């Protein structure tokens, strides 16, 4: 088969989780598949991210892709379908929620979650009208027009079937994995970030975009309950988005010294490796996750985990982390304190984390994605006959 993968919507420093998903998947496909031919449709900013020496994977740099998201959607829907005929594609994979509807080939779409129904529908002030229209109309249409829908957890599959009315046999779960378990052993941790960001003590780490559903306000509330009993700093690593001001306001409200809460912004892979390896604890307090990749990243680098008991998170964590009720700051604080100071619990979590993480591999994800491509191609041919 000749398979196209759309990466035009990915910009380094934005949609970090999806960029990790696509780049890790492409890397794994290059290791498990030498028969099919792949064409990656790239933009000027991400072209080098997808550089590979594999002969059956090549990049096509699309010379003009608007950075404005509205116009980029128009480009993907109106221009990208012309590449299907030009390159003779059998399958086109859209790993970013919506495929080019008019593409004349088998279509596979990855829907990571139904976040807009669980969050934006209830809190529309956090999304633009254009975004709400996009997810309200194009998500369902794209899913219906696709031959196979890939999602990343059983929880997300349940939501997709429920909210989009998609047949259950059309949706395939392909679990993600830690990017640090696939070909990153050569990356040296960037220890300079500790001096750069004034991380001078033991610290609690949370890797998440600063968005409201990540629930970092309550993490700060929990930290405030603990700060007189611990010396740890708290390090918040992720893109500075719409929740940033409210988080900083919570820091001020709780009279937490500014040098105890560190905002790093976007961090390189080498920097993340250093942070995970040296953290006392990784905390994911999120109210909603389609998967929760940082959980596996932390486990793969020996960092114990405490996390919210919501949506897909228990599915990923299993028994390798301490779960808490994310809307109860006291419960979150108790979970954090227990991991910080119970040495036996910490050791058990690290050991279980290593074992749990190994159950999720990008090579397995790549093979299951290949099966989805083949199934989509067969369904397309049947529909055309």
PyMOL commands that set and color helices and strands:
alter all, ss='L'
color gray80, all
select helices_A, chain A and resi 16-32+47-50+69-78+80-87+115-120+124-126+129-145+154-164+168-170+179-181+192-196+212-214+216-226+244-253+258-260+269-278+293-300+313-317+329-341+343-357+362-384
alter helices_A, ss='H'
color red, helices_A
select strands_A, chain A and resi 2-6+37-42+57-61+91-94+106-110+148-151+171-173+203-207+233-237+261-263+281-284+305-308+322-324
alter strands_A, ss='S'
color yellow, strands_A
deselect
rebuild
show_as cartoon
